[in-house]
Every structure is written in C-alpha cells, then in structure tokens.
C-alpha cells in the first residue's frame, strides 16, 4: 500500500461550487484501489514541499481572492512550472485555470497579471456564461465525453496555436463561447471551467490523475472500480443535453 | 377598470391553477403583471400600517411565518406570501389573492418573504418600513454570480430610502450595512450559549473582514459563520445588540430569553433559534406586547417540508425541504440525533427555483450519512439529478450496495418506504417538494384505509 498526498492550494480562498468534491473523489478512489491518500492544505505563505506531493489541486474564487493567491504564488512560480514540466499532476478549476495564463482583463479595463505558464488571456465580460456543459476529450488515448457545469464571467482565448485544449465543446460555452475549445491540457495538468464537481461524474478524468500519480511512484493500479452509479450520473445529464 | 379586470383574471388563474393541482403561486402574478404592470403598487397602497420584508439566505420562510403568526395573534389583518413564492410574481399573486375584486380591501400589515435578488426590484414598487436580513450563506450562487454581488444588490436597493434594517449582528457579512447605507439599523444576536464552539466546522463564507479583507478572529461560533468575531487588522466586530438571545436551551425544543422576555417553541435546532430571535425582535419593534409574542411563538408549528410528519406502513415518515449545503447539514445533523434505523429518500431537482447548479451537494457534509449513529439502512436517490445525488452519497462512504436510483418520485418514495428501516426520512429540493407531499398524503390515506379495514374485519 502506497501513501499519496494531494496538495489542496488555498482551501480557505479558492473553494467554490463544490470543488472539494474533486478531492473527495480522488481520495476515495485511491482508497478503493487499496492505497492511502491524504489531503494537505496549503495556505497563504506556506511552503510547498513538492518532493512530498503527488498532485496539486486549485479551485475557483472571487476576484479579490484570486488577487491574494496571485501575490502569494508569483514569487515562486518558477519552481511550480518546473514541476509541471516534470509531469506533476495538477488540476486547476475556473479561477485557478485563469491564473495560469498571462493576464485577466476585467470589464472596467483593469489588468490583473497571471502566472504566465501558458500564453492565453482572459477577458472579463458583464454577462456570465452559465449552464451544463458537454465536451469530447482525449484521455490516455481514448476519446471520452466529459460533463460539468460552468459559471464564469471571463472569456479565455489561446494566443499560441500549439496550446492544446482539454476538449471540444459539444453543448455549452467552454473557454469563450466562440471557438468551441474548453480548458487546457498540458502533460499531466488540466485547467478547466467545469465545476460540477468535475471528477466524480467523469471517472475517466479522475482515473487520468490517479494513473499519473501512480506511474510517477512506480505503483500499479490493478483493481478495476465499479463505476455503475457514476455512469448513471454521467449519462443522465449527457442525454439531457443531447436531447436539446 | 383595468385594475378590476386584472384582479379578476388573476383570481381566476389562481383558482384554475389550484384546480390543476399546482401551487398556483407564480403564474397568476406573472400574468397579472403583464396585463397591468402597476398592479402590485396599486394593491400595496391598501396596507394601512406597515410593509415588512424578510430576506437573507436561510430562515426567510420560518421567520416570516413566525412574525405573521404574532401579528395574527394580535388580531391584525395581513397580506402574506406563502412558502417559496418569493419573487415579484409570487408576491403579486399573494396581493391579488388577498384582495377583493375592486382592489380596495384594506389590510394592517404586509409581510413579505423576498428572494435576495428581488429586494431592489420590489422596493421600486412597494415601500417597506422595515427590511429584516436573516443571514448570508452560500446558496444558489449560479443565478446571480457570487455572494458579494447579491449583498451589493440589496445595499443598492435600500440606499437613499428611510427604511429601517433589522440585522443579524452575529453575521460578519451583514455588519457593514450601516456604514454603507447610513440607514438606521437594529441588531439581534446571541450571547454566549452552551452550544458554542471555538472551532469552525462548516463552509467558509464570510470568514474575512468585509472592510479590509483580513481573516477574522472568532471568540466563539454559535452556528456556521454566525458568532462573536473581531478583525485583528481594523477592529471591525459585532455591533452592540438591541435584542440579545440568552440562556438558550435545546432539550430538544427551544427555550431562551430575548432580552428579559422568556420564549418557548416547539421548534428544534440553532438555526431555528435564530429565526425565533429575528421574529421576536421584529415584533418588539412594532410594539406587540410580551404575552402575545410568547403565545404566538409557543403555538407556532412546523409546516410543509419543514419537518412535516406522516405515518406510512405504521412508520413515522418525515418530509424535509433541503435547498443548500447549510440546510442539508442541518437536516443530516438531526438524523444523527434520531436513534431509529432509517430509510432515506432524497430528491434532487435542478429547475430554476432549485438552482441549476447542483454542485452544492458537495459542499454539504453528506459524510454524516456514513456515521454509524445515522443508522441508514436503505437509500433511494430520486429527481431529475438522481444520479448526481447517488454519486455524492457513494463518495460519502455509504455502502454502494444499499444505494438505489429511481428518478420518478412516486416509484422512488414507494421503494424507500418499503425498506427495512424503522423510520422514513424523505428529503427534497424545492420543485419536487409539493409532489412528494402529495405522494406521502396519498400513501398515508391508503395506509389508514387498510388499518380501518383490518379493524372492521376484526
């Protein structure tokens, strides 16, 4: 039995719309595979010991809270990016996803800097993009559907053609409501607007992270989990969206 | 003439809608507003004394109903919107229903439960004397963006009026209303109670100072983020209270003093203690005498979905409305106090009135269901999002083998009450609630018929 640790970054600040469900999902599934999985909360100013961490999770927050997080991470972003390059599994939802880009331009023209890990930009808009989403994505070589719920004012645009989206929008808005792209995928990092939370009703996406975590530790996940209930939840909303 | 026509049409629509078995609360008001946009303003002019608005995330319905029962006890006539019909259309329906056909019937008070986002719009049409704000918790955020935005909407709505505010002084998200609006504010809150904790256990809304953004220090938490707080940076702290709840006891029914007035209620739970405190504070502001307040609160019983009881197959069956993480936590914690084994039914819908975003079920501590004290033996997940609710329950640690999925409410309830548990808990979000209530009433009736026949045969 291996002991995995997932860092939950800024749980006091970034934790909207049931985001913690993603952590509960990863933790339980790792346990059902027979391994221990612990959540380590990282707060403002706290040191991140990457050597003892198997995955990083960051959720969404309001503008004010995202500003606090940016100031805390900006000074130490080089090490974070180096770990992402090295294959560290990372899941960033909504506000945390926006933070990975170059900047966020608010409706009133105010510019908030991003961590500049990827060359994309987010523009605020008055009306929010809200609703259930269905996308097609490729995970571990298989094409899968992913369902979730989005609720964001910002529109994200890639400014670098080599960036790879998490998936293609079938129903809903995605990054900006225009180019059919949703989220970003880079090595073992996923950034996305999908709340819901994302992982519990998309077990294939949860397994993407579990496998990456295990692989990096040289651990085999040999048991298959029974996803009967998860699949019903997934199909229920997928069928409803496709019927529209 | 247009007024009379609109009222007549509205009343007919209310009647038809009831005939069809609907609650008949939103549609007639909406139709009437299309026929005559000034209808609500015109009918509100019939209120002789005052209009009271109750808003906030939790406790609106119970608080409004308690104030209504105090005013009725005193003999006043009221316009009062019913549970959940708290947007402009529902409020218009309530005025039409209470009115005579000429639209001239006078009332002493109007007591309106109002959805947070509709307070500014309502204030444009009717002028309340008092706005009571119960609290701000995370709730159905998807409709309006984030909580800050909702609070600002209300502040904008009341600014530059002569409205008086009655506020929960234990909620740090409310404490800046006086500074930001300049209005006269009355505060209610609790002194130290034996149920307080020094550690917070629930969601984090409002744990940061609304003035400077610094994390707040809490001397004690009463309930969720409600408690005694101080900002170490700018010294923002609880206001001086006008109405203080003290000597609170829940055995399990609530007893307390509000200032020096002794209050007893058949209600349970700290959140209801806050509702009672808010209602008593409002009643005292109006000048209702002590004896009337005491009698009304003691006689006020739970209503539809607020722990309504049925007997089915000889088993106690409790119907409870759940609509946000706090409400679900409150319900789950009462399950832990009930020592009987349980069949659990939960209906999760995602219509507009439920909140389209159902991710809130992950913010609630559903893990309480996996506690051995909860004694859950059978689970049925139902409603439009039965799959999501079942997944949530599975990840809470409940044995997946006892979790069943039946989206149809009737089939789901019938399956649940056939489970091996000694008692049935039926939980439902708003738009499935009245359907669940109808199904339970029918099952209860069938049950008493069978019992009746058995007695005849014997």
Interface residues (C-beta under 8 A of the other chain):
Chain A: X12 X15 X16 X17 X18 X19 X20 X21 X24 X25 X28 X62 X64 X68 X128 X130 X131 X132 X149 X151 X153 X195 X196 X197 X200 X201 X226 X228 X229 X230 X232 X233 X234 X235 X236 X237
Chain B: X141 X142 X145 X146 X148 X204 X207 X213 X215 X356 X357 X358 X359 X360 X361 X362 X363 X385 X386 X387 X388 X390 X391 X392 X394 X395 X397 X400 X403 X405 X407
